[in-house]
Amino acid sequence: MVILTLARQIAAHTGAPAELPQRVIESLHAAALDPLLLPYVEHAPDHENYARYLLHEDPQQQFSIFSLVWNPGQMTPAHGHNYWCAYAVVKGVLTENFYCYNAATDTATLTSTHQRGPGYACFHDAGLDIVHQLSNTQTEPAISLHIYGTVGAELRRQAPRDHTNFDEARHINRLVEVA
């Protein structure tokens, strides 16, 4: 029910496009802190890579909601997004590294690191203005909710387990080499 409420809140957005990020962040934050969420979120870990589970696909083809399960030591590569993306931490702590992208060298340089605990929510536009990396540097598994501004078979298909192209094979992220 929490996921359907979250989906309805996002789908009901009829304001200016510039207002969408704040609506998504507020809705994700509330969902991530709702104690009724965890029983309905797929949270089986994958021992090779973080696991991604489709929870909802918007019937109007505007967005998809996933849960991601992170075992200790699992991480994304540094990346920007091919679609708008938002996430919230549900359980555990994730480390988020931010990078400055250099178009001339097609590489990114680390600029800051932040710890993200339960309830933290954010929104990133598509592109390389925000390049980041998420990881579980803790000793316990973590769970996060992610919303992508797209739907379709590309998001659901099984990607290779090679860490360097796991997300790129799904066309969600644009991977960036770290300088």
Secondary structure, 3 states (H helix, E strand, C coil): CHHHHHHHHHHCCCCCHHHHHHHHHHHHHHHHHCCCCHHHCCCCCCCCCCEEEEEEECCCCCCEEEEEEECCCCECCCEEECCCEEEEEEECCEEEEEEEEECCCCEEEEEEEEEECCCCEEEECCEEEEEEEEECCCCCCEEEEEEECCCCHHHHCCCCCCHHHCCHHHCCEEECEEC
